[in-house]
Amino acid sequence: MNGIALRVRGKVQGVGFRPFVWQVAQQLARCGDVSNDGEGVLVHLVGADNGFVAHLQRHCPALARIDSMDITPYHWETLPEDFSIRASGAGAMSTQIVPDAATCPACLAEMNDPRNRRYRYPFINCTHCGPRFTIIHAMPYDRPFTVMAAFPLCPACEKEYCDPRDRRFHAQPVACVGCGPQLSWQDDTAMVYGEAALMAAVGKIAQGGVVAVKGLGGFHLACDAGNASAVALLRARKHRPTKPLAVMVAQSEGFSSQAQKLLTSPASPIVLVAKNVVNGLCEGITPGLDEVGILLPSNPIQHLLMQALKRPLVMTSGNLNGRPPAISNEDALRDLAQIADGFLLHNRDIVQRMDDSVLRESGEMLRRARGYVPDAMPLPAGFNDIPPMLCCGADMKNTFCLVRGKEAVLSQHLGDLSEQGVEAQWQKALTLMQSIYDFQPQKVVVDAHPGYRSGQWGRALGLPFEEVFHHHAHAAACMAEHGWPLEGGDVIALTLDGIGMGEKGELWGGECLRVNYRQFERLAGLPAVALPGGDLAARQPWRNLLAQGMAFVPEWQSRLPLDNHPAAALARAVERGINAPLVSSCGRLFDAVASSLGCTTEPLSYEGEAACQLEALARQSAGGKHPIVLPWRNGALEMAAFWQSWLGWPAANAEKAWAFHDALACGLADMLRHFARQAQIRTLVFGGGVLHNQLLRERLAFYLTGFTLLFPHRLPAGDGGISFGQAVIAAARWQKERKG
């Protein structure tokens, strides 16, 4: 043999990895070639390694990640005299596709330089930034397989594209004003293009209007975040009375170092920060809350808007209430016609919807999408050679998951599957990901709830299917995220959410479980109470207060603030068992407590609104001692004792809100401690949407010192992580079956 073959796997396509290899070969005077294929990058070298691999590992491009490099002997029939970049090959897809990346400093500098030929060009990009996953039709990631095939390169762009020394070598979205996508503006009076389109949008926002802006993964609705009238107009037209609005700010200075690191990362997510550290916002941005989601401009269009307007802008999802965000010009013009005063459009298609990701300053993931998808999640130690399985997730905050081999790829956040139009986007996302990964599932994994649309769609594929219980999936997702080994043994899990299907058709939402990847046992949890009116109870908190009162408060009719509601009639329905199933829901307990304090609107306008307002109210308290109790006695949490102490304490609302969080955490911690000590288990795992509540997390950690606590972090605690939990449960069971 007279050479070596180097197989590089990981995030190595669409990040300038081939020109990087070419440049390393020039520096080290090596001959050979490099190419992309379905497995990643393949390098052929004349002669031995001689430090080439070490150089690649030390100087890997910013957006790239090398997961493995395998070296095998290679024989050259004819020795090359230089190092070349060869055309991409095909093959089964196992390399990782790169998420869209925020505009890099070099491109931003060129866009603002009057001497540069891309001055103020709103689609500037290079191998270090720009659209990736949202423009792919097929793999490998080459221009003919992207939406950019519709834009033939001009001679100047083609020269850059073909030069390995250039930052735009094989940057698939590369373009300029002469050959690339163009902006357009459309309203009731005119249609203009280019710079005039941008200025029309700027003028409309400055006048207090609402503008629909087409971005990388869909449309945003933008308006002046400091203009109370503009924000009120947007809320009224969108029928979004209180749900928080994200705000785009010009720079990251003034925020914490953790927030700055996230804001300025290639992912450029929305980051939740304290509302009082953001200047220039009207009160209508996040009514009743103490946090606001901020983001920096992540694409050139947003940079140009912010530079012209010089003020914070609302940048919220461009969708009609009850529908997913629009991704095509036609969808936006139809769906947003009664919301937007004008449309800033462009003619580069969006293949994949991709919402903004949302994180806390700590890095805790609340919504995983742009900038993070489709990054793969490695499976923990012990998971090997898993056959391809499609895991369909839950119905709210849906993601699906493709698992194969030693890793899993989650889809972007797709939201509520009951919304009109979401099924088409779900199917489109699934079809694309199966195509680009050459993924043919052998099994479908679904939630045990028979009414879930995700399960119905999964079963309709006609493949063998497996059911996984909702709360088992919550716990398993957190275990796997933290690398808990397949044979790591049992943990004690606390799963807190709204409602999920439990064993024997029971409805769960506040459970203590003993869990491993293959099975679980319910140990205890919140006592079940009625859910008056079924799904209506999730939108009308007073119904949950009534249910708690009927179950635990003697003479509730005179002790609970229900005079403004038809409580007597609903109580009769509950007594007769009419549309009032029993549920052990922590989410509905939060609703009941919020209703008792009168700190939330009725009906709720978004999921979790009452809990968010209750936590914000609690943050106004200094904390400290209080008489509220939720005791763990005789194998149960005594809700009657809680309500007796709650109704008997005439304190300020903020003090009571804080005391509720503290008492709940104390009672839950006592329950966990009891079972952990009984089983001699030291690791506690948490999951479910209620665990997004930071105060509750803090108080649980306070009461559970001495244990190892695993909280969701890289994946959402809520239903956005369910599909990953389904994946590791099904994979673990498959491995056990294979071993017999």
Secondary structure in CASP SS format (residue, H / E / C, confidence):
PFRMAT SS
TARGET T0000
AUTHOR 0000-0000-0000
METHOD secondary structure of the structure
MODEL  1
M C 1.00
N C 1.00
G E 1.00
I E 1.00
A E 1.00
L E 1.00
R E 1.00
V E 1.00
R E 1.00
G E 1.00
K E 1.00
V C 1.00
Q C 1.00
G C 1.00
V C 1.00
G C 1.00
F H 1.00
R H 1.00
P H 1.00
F H 1.00
V H 1.00
W H 1.00
Q H 1.00
V H 1.00
A H 1.00
Q H 1.00
Q H 1.00
L C 1.00
A C 1.00
R C 1.00
C C 1.00
G E 1.00
D E 1.00
V E 1.00
S E 1.00
N E 1.00
D E 1.00
G C 1.00
E C 1.00
G E 1.00
V E 1.00
L E 1.00
V E 1.00
H E 1.00
L E 1.00
V E 1.00
G C 1.00
A C 1.00
D C 1.00
N C 1.00
G C 1.00
F H 1.00
V H 1.00
A H 1.00
H H 1.00
L H 1.00
Q H 1.00
R H 1.00
H C 1.00
C C 1.00
P C 1.00
A C 1.00
L C 1.00
A C 1.00
R E 1.00
I E 1.00
D E 1.00
S E 1.00
M E 1.00
D E 1.00
I E 1.00
T E 1.00
P E 1.00
Y E 1.00
H C 1.00
W C 1.00
E C 1.00
T C 1.00
L C 1.00
P C 1.00
E C 1.00
D C 1.00
F E 1.00
S E 1.00
I E 1.00
R C 1.00
A C 1.00
S C 1.00
G C 1.00
A C 1.00
G C 1.00
A C 1.00
M C 1.00
S C 1.00
T C 1.00
Q C 1.00
I C 1.00
V C 1.00
P C 1.00
D C 1.00
A E 1.00
A C 1.00
T C 1.00
C C 1.00
P H 1.00
A H 1.00
C H 1.00
L H 1.00
A H 1.00
E H 1.00
M H 1.00
N C 1.00
D C 1.00
P C 1.00
R C 1.00
N C 1.00
R C 1.00
R C 1.00
Y C 1.00
R C 1.00
Y C 1.00
P C 1.00
F C 1.00
I C 1.00
N C 1.00
C E 1.00
T C 1.00
H C 1.00
C E 1.00
G E 1.00
P C 1.00
R C 1.00
F H 1.00
T H 1.00
I H 1.00
I E 1.00
H C 1.00
A C 1.00
M C 1.00
P C 1.00
Y C 1.00
D C 1.00
R H 1.00
P H 1.00
F H 1.00
T E 1.00
V H 1.00
M H 1.00
A H 1.00
A H 1.00
F C 1.00
P C 1.00
L C 1.00
C C 1.00
P H 1.00
A H 1.00
C H 1.00
E H 1.00
K H 1.00
E H 1.00
Y H 1.00
C H 1.00
D C 1.00
P C 1.00
R C 1.00
D C 1.00
R C 1.00
R C 1.00
F C 1.00
H C 1.00
A C 1.00
Q C 1.00
P C 1.00
V C 1.00
A C 1.00
C C 1.00
V C 1.00
G C 1.00
C C 1.00
G C 1.00
P C 1.00
Q C 1.00
L E 1.00
S E 1.00
W E 1.00
Q E 1.00
D C 1.00
D C 1.00
T C 1.00
A C 1.00
M E 1.00
V E 1.00
Y E 1.00
G C 1.00
E H 1.00
A H 1.00
A H 1.00
L H 1.00
M H 1.00
A H 1.00
A H 1.00
V H 1.00
G H 1.00
K H 1.00
I H 1.00
A H 1.00
Q C 1.00
G C 1.00
G C 1.00
V C 1.00
V E 1.00
A E 1.00
V E 1.00
K E 1.00
G C 1.00
L C 1.00
G C 1.00
G C 1.00
F E 1.00
H E 1.00
L E 1.00
A E 1.00
C E 1.00
D E 1.00
A C 1.00
G C 1.00
N C 1.00
A H 1.00
S H 1.00
A H 1.00
V H 1.00
A H 1.00
L H 1.00
L H 1.00
R H 1.00
A H 1.00
R H 1.00
K H 1.00
H C 1.00
R C 1.00
P C 1.00
T C 1.00
K C 1.00
P C 1.00
L C 1.00
A C 1.00
V E 1.00
M E 1.00
V C 1.00
A C 1.00
Q C 1.00
S C 1.00
E C 1.00
G C 1.00
F C 1.00
S C 1.00
S H 1.00
Q H 1.00
A H 1.00
Q H 1.00
K H 1.00
L H 1.00
L H 1.00
T C 1.00
S C 1.00
P C 1.00
A C 1.00
S C 1.00
P C 1.00
I E 1.00
V E 1.00
L E 1.00
V E 1.00
A E 1.00
K H 1.00
N H 1.00
V H 1.00
V C 1.00
N C 1.00
G C 1.00
L C 1.00
C C 1.00
E H 1.00
G H 1.00
I H 1.00
T C 1.00
P C 1.00
G C 1.00
L C 1.00
D C 1.00
E E 1.00
V E 1.00
G E 1.00
I E 1.00
L E 1.00
L C 1.00
P C 1.00
S C 1.00
N C 1.00
P H 1.00
I H 1.00
Q H 1.00
H H 1.00
L H 1.00
L H 1.00
M H 1.00
Q H 1.00
A H 1.00
L H 1.00
K C 1.00
R C 1.00
P C 1.00
L E 1.00
V E 1.00
M E 1.00
T E 1.00
S E 1.00
G C 1.00
N C 1.00
L C 1.00
N C 1.00
G C 1.00
R C 1.00
P C 1.00
P C 1.00
A C 1.00
I C 1.00
S C 1.00
N H 1.00
E H 1.00
D H 1.00
A H 1.00
L H 1.00
R H 1.00
D H 1.00
L C 1.00
A C 1.00
Q C 1.00
I C 1.00
A C 1.00
D C 1.00
G E 1.00
F E 1.00
L E 1.00
L E 1.00
H E 1.00
N C 1.00
R C 1.00
D C 1.00
I C 1.00
V C 1.00
Q C 1.00
R C 1.00
M C 1.00
D C 1.00
D C 1.00
S C 1.00
V E 1.00
L E 1.00
R E 1.00
E C 1.00
S C 1.00
G C 1.00
E C 1.00
M E 1.00
L E 1.00
R E 1.00
R C 1.00
A C 1.00
R C 1.00
G C 1.00
Y C 1.00
V C 1.00
P C 1.00
D C 1.00
A E 1.00
M E 1.00
P E 1.00
L C 1.00
P C 1.00
A C 1.00
G C 1.00
F C 1.00
N C 1.00
D C 1.00
I E 1.00
P E 1.00
P E 1.00
M E 1.00
L E 1.00
C E 1.00
C C 1.00
G C 1.00
A C 1.00
D C 1.00
M C 1.00
K C 1.00
N E 1.00
T C 1.00
F C 1.00
C E 1.00
L E 1.00
V E 1.00
R E 1.00
G E 1.00
K C 1.00
E E 1.00
A E 1.00
V E 1.00
L E 1.00
S C 1.00
Q C 1.00
H C 1.00
L C 1.00
G E 1.00
D C 1.00
L C 1.00
S C 1.00
E C 1.00
Q C 1.00
G C 1.00
V H 1.00
E H 1.00
A H 1.00
Q H 1.00
W H 1.00
Q H 1.00
K H 1.00
A H 1.00
L H 1.00
T H 1.00
L H 1.00
M H 1.00
Q H 1.00
S H 1.00
I H 1.00
Y C 1.00
D C 1.00
F C 1.00
Q C 1.00
P C 1.00
Q C 1.00
K E 1.00
V E 1.00
V E 1.00
V E 1.00
D E 1.00
A C 1.00
H C 1.00
P C 1.00
G C 1.00
Y C 1.00
R H 1.00
S H 1.00
G H 1.00
Q H 1.00
W H 1.00
G H 1.00
R H 1.00
A C 1.00
L C 1.00
G C 1.00
L C 1.00
P C 1.00
F E 1.00
E E 1.00
E E 1.00
V E 1.00
F C 1.00
H H 1.00
H H 1.00
H H 1.00
A H 1.00
H H 1.00
A H 1.00
A H 1.00
A H 1.00
C H 1.00
M H 1.00
A H 1.00
E H 1.00
H C 1.00
G C 1.00
W C 1.00
P C 1.00
L C 1.00
E C 1.00
G C 1.00
G C 1.00
D C 1.00
V E 1.00
I E 1.00
A E 1.00
L E 1.00
T E 1.00
L E 1.00
D E 1.00
G E 1.00
I E 1.00
G E 1.00
M E 1.00
G C 1.00
E H 1.00
K H 1.00
G H 1.00
E C 1.00
L E 1.00
W E 1.00
G E 1.00
G E 1.00
E E 1.00
C E 1.00
L E 1.00
R E 1.00
V E 1.00
N C 1.00
Y C 1.00
R C 1.00
Q C 1.00
F E 1.00
E E 1.00
R E 1.00
L E 1.00
A E 1.00
G E 1.00
L C 1.00
P C 1.00
A C 1.00
V E 1.00
A E 1.00
L C 1.00
P C 1.00
G C 1.00
G H 1.00
D H 1.00
L H 1.00
A H 1.00
A H 1.00
R C 1.00
Q C 1.00
P H 1.00
W H 1.00
R H 1.00
N H 1.00
L H 1.00
L H 1.00
A H 1.00
Q H 1.00
G H 1.00
M H 1.00
A H 1.00
F H 1.00
V C 1.00
P C 1.00
E C 1.00
W H 1.00
Q H 1.00
S H 1.00
R H 1.00
L C 1.00
P C 1.00
L C 1.00
D C 1.00
N C 1.00
H C 1.00
P C 1.00
A H 1.00
A H 1.00
A H 1.00
L H 1.00
A H 1.00
R H 1.00
A H 1.00
V H 1.00
E H 1.00
R C 1.00
G C 1.00
I C 1.00
N C 1.00
A C 1.00
P C 1.00
L E 1.00
V E 1.00
S E 1.00
S E 1.00
C H 1.00
G H 1.00
R H 1.00
L H 1.00
F H 1.00
D H 1.00
A H 1.00
V H 1.00
A H 1.00
S H 1.00
S H 1.00
L H 1.00
G C 1.00
C C 1.00
T C 1.00
T C 1.00
E C 1.00
P C 1.00
L C 1.00
S C 1.00
Y C 1.00
E C 1.00
G C 1.00
E H 1.00
A H 1.00
A H 1.00
C H 1.00
Q H 1.00
L H 1.00
E H 1.00
A H 1.00
L H 1.00
A H 1.00
R C 1.00
Q C 1.00
S C 1.00
A C 1.00
G C 1.00
G C 1.00
K C 1.00
H C 1.00
P C 1.00
I C 1.00
V C 1.00
L C 1.00
P C 1.00
W E 1.00
R E 1.00
N C 1.00
G C 1.00
A E 1.00
L E 1.00
E C 1.00
M H 1.00
A H 1.00
A H 1.00
F H 1.00
W H 1.00
Q H 1.00
S H 1.00
W H 1.00
L H 1.00
G C 1.00
W C 1.00
P C 1.00
A C 1.00
A C 1.00
N H 1.00
A H 1.00
E H 1.00
K H 1.00
A H 1.00
W H 1.00
A H 1.00
F H 1.00
H H 1.00
D H 1.00
A H 1.00
L H 1.00
A H 1.00
C H 1.00
G H 1.00
L H 1.00
A H 1.00
D H 1.00
M H 1.00
L H 1.00
R H 1.00
H H 1.00
F H 1.00
A H 1.00
R H 1.00
Q H 1.00
A H 1.00
Q C 1.00
I C 1.00
R C 1.00
T E 1.00
L E 1.00
V E 1.00
F E 1.00
G E 1.00
G C 1.00
G H 1.00
V H 1.00
L H 1.00
H H 1.00
N C 1.00
Q H 1.00
L H 1.00
L H 1.00
R H 1.00
E H 1.00
R H 1.00
L H 1.00
A H 1.00
F H 1.00
Y H 1.00
L C 1.00
T C 1.00
G C 1.00
F C 1.00
T E 1.00
L E 1.00
L E 1.00
F C 1.00
P C 1.00
H C 1.00
R C 1.00
L C 1.00
P C 1.00
A C 1.00
G C 1.00
D H 1.00
G H 1.00
G H 1.00
I H 1.00
S H 1.00
F H 1.00
G H 1.00
Q H 1.00
A H 1.00
V H 1.00
I H 1.00
A H 1.00
A H 1.00
A H 1.00
R H 1.00
W H 1.00
Q H 1.00
K H 1.00
E H 1.00
R H 1.00
K H 1.00
G C 1.00
END
